[in-house]
Amino acid sequence: MQYQFSDRISGLKPSAIREILKVTQDPSVISFAAGNPSPESFPAAEMAEIATDLFRNRAGEALQYGMTEGYMPLRQQTAKRLREKYRIGTDGDDLIITSGGQQALELAAKVFLNEGDTLICEDPSFVGALNAFRSYRVRLVGCPTDELGMRMDILENLLKTQPRVKVIYTIPTFQNPSGRTMPESRRREMLALAEKYNVMILEDNPYFELRYSGEPVPAIKSMDVNGRVIYAGSYSKVLAPGIRMGFACAPREVIGKMVVAKQTSDVHSNLFFQMVISEYLNRYDLDAHIEQVRGLYRHKRDVMLDAIGRHFDKRVSVTHPDGGLFLWVQLPDGCDGFALCERAGVQKVAAVPGVSFLVNDEMKSPGIRLNFSLPSDSQIETGIAILGKVIEDYLKEVEA
Ligand SMILES: Cc1ncc(COP(=O)(O)O)c(C=O)c1O
């Protein structure tokens, strides 16, 4: 059968990361590839107690259809926490619960971007978002970054010269894949540029509470007085990703459109788990839980950095992120991260080649992304030692 797939899906490649994850099902593979939180961080016992209670006492409500906007108590709790703790959201804003932060990004694209419109993003960037934008046949324009995130001089030039720019997509804190954080001054500059050139900012901030060192930086949304920022957040990294709970905070009118867009997709997010989270927030201290998770990941980050210090060739540079789940490893110019990941795969160590995150994935990237939240300490030590040897052999070959 010759299927006639739509243009919107025909041009999309399966996410390289999802493909790599298939390989990592093999238990003998040490995986630094996934973006998965550690199962140790899931509050499973607390959720079990709440779930039992809901099934016994509130099944009629929890298993019924719900509102597209989301379960009202959870919307209110989420909005209150964002506003009181982080000054995210104003009286003019509203909040929708989405199926993961991923859906918030997809809905923002659906609501704002026509085919052929331009979106500017960090290059490299989160491939899940890039594919969501690609599926709407949006023109993606990558803005180069330095150690402080997107370069504002280049962003302004792109805003001046690129046709039909409607949205800037940014992951300002512990960026995926680089692990880098944009300082406050640059965030203010980005907002000012968005005002000057009349474009929206889609701020994707799922990692910002996973900070292990350094000072917190305010969200761009907390500086937004004119309703120019759509803020996407998630419970995936602080509670559990399998429950698929995220949210968007944006001007009321924008959320209204996102609600209509969501109705055509999944009607509403899983009501049972919205109620589980809402009860979790009532009965437990999310901040205390996050503090524990921070301790766990701070340790793992340090174990990985320490192992890298001992095993990697000094010509390789590595980011030292203050939070999030990833390190970015940069090989010397001219090297190919993809070739390196292939060799590492043969040695049963999985990592994601930088090319997977590029706007133009036909290019070569000398980078690779390493995740430190999922592997155990001993897997980190063994896997980094293997990777160090693979890098050493690869560099010798490239030099020869
Ligand atoms: C930068 C970024 N944004 C959004 C997401 C989406 O996460 P979720 O849909 O699980 O909330 C991810 C997941 O890895 C991510 O890395």
The ligand as an SDF file (V2000), in Angstrom:
LIG
                    3D

 16 16  0  0  0  0  0  0  0  0999 V2000
   13.4590   22.0940   27.1430 C   0  0  0  0  0  0  0  0  0  0  0  0
   12.2930   21.1830   27.3270 C   0  0  0  0  0  0  0  0  0  0  0  0
   11.0620   21.6680   27.2140 N   0  0  0  0  0  0  0  0  0  0  0  0
    9.9870   20.9010   27.3680 C   0  0  0  0  0  0  0  0  0  0  0  0
   10.1130   19.5610   27.6380 C   0  0  0  0  0  0  0  0  0  0  0  0
    8.8520   18.7580   27.7380 C   0  0  0  0  0  0  0  0  0  0  0  0
    8.7180   18.0610   28.9010 O   0  0  0  0  0  0  0  0  0  0  0  0
    7.3400   17.4570   29.3530 P   0  0  0  0  0  0  0  0  0  0  0  0
    6.4550   17.3820   28.1560 O   0  0  0  0  0  0  0  0  0  0  0  0
    7.6570   16.1280   29.9150 O   0  0  0  0  0  0  0  0  0  0  0  0
    6.8010   18.4070   30.3710 O   0  0  0  0  0  0  0  0  0  0  0  0
   11.3780   18.9880   27.7520 C   0  0  0  0  0  0  0  0  0  0  0  0
   11.5550   17.5500   28.0030 C   0  0  0  0  0  0  0  0  0  0  0  0
   12.5850   16.9890   28.0290 O   0  0  0  0  0  0  0  0  0  0  0  0
   12.5030   19.8260   27.5860 C   0  0  0  0  0  0  0  0  0  0  0  0
   13.7570   19.3600   27.6810 O   0  0  0  0  0  0  0  0  0  0  0  0
  1  2  1  0
  2  3  1  0
  2 15  2  0
  3  4  2  0
  4  5  1  0
  5  6  1  0
  5 12  2  0
  6  7  1  0
  7  8  1  0
  8  9  2  0
  8 10  1  0
  8 11  1  0
 12 13  1  0
 12 15  1  0
 13 14  2  0
 15 16  1  0
M  END
$$$$
